[in-house]
Amino acid sequence: MNGIHDLGGMHGMGPIDTEMDEPVFHADWERRTFALWTAAFAGGLFNDNESRHAIENVTPAQYLAKSYYEHWLHSLERVLVDKGQLERAELEAAWSKAEEEAA
Amino acid sequence: MAGHDHTDPPSDIALRVKALESLLLEKGLVEAETLDAIVELYEHNIGPKNGAQVVARAWIDPEYKARLLADPTSAIAELGFSGVQGEDMVVVENTPEVHNLLVCTLCSCYPWPVLGLPPVWYKAAPYRARAVSEPRSVLEEFGVDIGDDVEVRVWDSTAEVRYMVLPERPDGTEDLSEEELAALVTRDSMIGTARAGQE
């Protein structure tokens, strides 16, 4: 599929921003997202191509604006719902519960 | 009731992740022990030190180097490194005539068993856009001086193959031990954005 993810040769992306002594994760939620994605993948809940498709299946503006692990989170939610592992309503209930607990 | 009949995700991304984690644990789709083990593995055990051992061995053992170039996945597994995102490895050798550079223009393909998880810049748009169109200028930004007579080869990962650069052994390292040699091999030297031993 041709799309915004196909970045090779594109102009205007600015300088490469490297970081000295970069940590593996920059926030705990990135760590948890990586672990959830990898455990779900290793557990056979979806395959590589299904996940890749879910990551690439966002609007170009979102693709460029969101951070790497946000893509992973969104694609994980989407692929689990698409594959019938989760009901959309279950996910929404979990969101509401997390908001209530944090309030 | 009119209006929205769905709930928006929490705007705080940490809460959104917590919600998904709780749900997946509750449904038994993932196990807490597995999550902890994955974090431990990728945050502490798997990283460029693995790849550095492969490179140092190849520098001191010509037979190992020949195996590494001919059948990289097996040769890397000889040292105990294998698994997810390293199932089909290709090792490309830097020489005085050829400098290799790795990128994944489509996403973030990277050889996890030997290099760990990729740095942010590798996954970000500027590197992915420019590595294929102006590799020499990218190398210059990274402080790698490449002569005009040296061929630059850029390897763009596919969905299946994972590349690793075998950097050149620095001059004046004839007397170093395998362990001391491994200490010269950085993550970037195995991506191609640095030379081994480069300050």
Boltz contact constraints between the chains, C-beta under 6 A:
constraints:
  - contact:
      token1: [A, 5]
      token2: [B, 106]
      max_distance: 6.0
  - contact:
      token1: [A, 6]
      token2: [B, 106]
      max_distance: 6.0
  - contact:
      token1: [A, 7]
      token2: [B, 105]
      max_distance: 6.0
  - contact:
      token1: [A, 7]
      token2: [B, 125]
      max_distance: 6.0
  - contact:
      token1: [A, 7]
      token2: [B, 128]
      max_distance: 6.0
  - contact:
      token1: [A, 7]
      token2: [B, 129]
      max_distance: 6.0
  - contact:
      token1: [A, 8]
      token2: [B, 105]
      max_distance: 6.0
  - contact:
      token1: [A, 8]
      token2: [B, 132]
      max_distance: 6.0
  - contact:
      token1: [A, 9]
      token2: [B, 132]
      max_distance: 6.0
  - contact:
      token1: [A, 9]
      token2: [B, 133]
      max_distance: 6.0
  - contact:
      token1: [A, 10]
      token2: [B, 129]
      max_distance: 6.0
  - contact:
      token1: [A, 13]
      token2: [B, 125]
      max_distance: 6.0
  - contact:
      token1: [A, 13]
      token2: [B, 126]
      max_distance: 6.0
  - contact:
      token1: [A, 13]
      token2: [B, 129]
      max_distance: 6.0
  - contact:
      token1: [A, 14]
      token2: [B, 126]
      max_distance: 6.0
  - contact:
      token1: [A, 16]
      token2: [B, 121]
      max_distance: 6.0
  - contact:
      token1: [A, 16]
      token2: [B, 126]
      max_distance: 6.0
  - contact:
      token1: [A, 16]
      token2: [B, 127]
      max_distance: 6.0
  - contact:
      token1: [A, 17]
      token2: [B, 121]
      max_distance: 6.0
  - contact:
      token1: [A, 18]
      token2: [B, 121]
      max_distance: 6.0
  - contact:
      token1: [A, 22]
      token2: [B, 119]
      max_distance: 6.0
  - contact:
      token1: [A, 24]
      token2: [B, 43]
      max_distance: 6.0
  - contact:
      token1: [A, 24]
      token2: [B, 117]
      max_distance: 6.0
  - contact:
      token1: [A, 29]
      token2: [B, 13]
      max_distance: 6.0
  - contact:
      token1: [A, 29]
      token2: [B, 14]
      max_distance: 6.0
  - contact:
      token1: [A, 29]
      token2: [B, 17]
      max_distance: 6.0
  - contact:
      token1: [A, 31]
      token2: [B, 39]
      max_distance: 6.0
  - contact:
      token1: [A, 32]
      token2: [B, 17]
      max_distance: 6.0
  - contact:
      token1: [A, 32]
      token2: [B, 21]
      max_distance: 6.0
  - contact:
      token1: [A, 33]
      token2: [B, 17]
      max_distance: 6.0
  - contact:
      token1: [A, 35]
      token2: [B, 35]
      max_distance: 6.0
  - contact:
      token1: [A, 35]
      token2: [B, 38]
      max_distance: 6.0
  - contact:
      token1: [A, 35]
      token2: [B, 39]
      max_distance: 6.0
  - contact:
      token1: [A, 36]
      token2: [B, 21]
      max_distance: 6.0
  - contact:
      token1: [A, 38]
      token2: [B, 38]
      max_distance: 6.0
  - contact:
      token1: [A, 39]
      token2: [B, 30]
      max_distance: 6.0
  - contact:
      token1: [A, 39]
      token2: [B, 34]
      max_distance: 6.0
  - contact:
      token1: [A, 39]
      token2: [B, 35]
      max_distance: 6.0
  - contact:
      token1: [A, 39]
      token2: [B, 38]
      max_distance: 6.0
  - contact:
      token1: [A, 40]
      token2: [B, 30]
      max_distance: 6.0
  - contact:
      token1: [A, 68]
      token2: [B, 123]
      max_distance: 6.0
  - contact:
      token1: [A, 92]
      token2: [B, 7]
      max_distance: 6.0
  - contact:
      token1: [A, 94]
      token2: [B, 19]
      max_distance: 6.0
  - contact:
      token1: [A, 94]
      token2: [B, 23]
      max_distance: 6.0
  - contact:
      token1: [A, 95]
      token2: [B, 7]
      max_distance: 6.0
  - contact:
      token1: [A, 95]
      token2: [B, 9]
      max_distance: 6.0
  - contact:
      token1: [A, 95]
      token2: [B, 10]
      max_distance: 6.0
  - contact:
      token1: [A, 95]
      token2: [B, 19]
      max_distance: 6.0
  - contact:
      token1: [A, 96]
      token2: [B, 7]
      max_distance: 6.0
  - contact:
      token1: [A, 98]
      token2: [B, 15]
      max_distance: 6.0
  - contact:
      token1: [A, 98]
      token2: [B, 18]
      max_distance: 6.0
  - contact:
      token1: [A, 98]
      token2: [B, 19]
      max_distance: 6.0
  - contact:
      token1: [A, 99]
      token2: [B, 10]
      max_distance: 6.0
  - contact:
      token1: [A, 102]
      token2: [B, 15]
      max_distance: 6.0
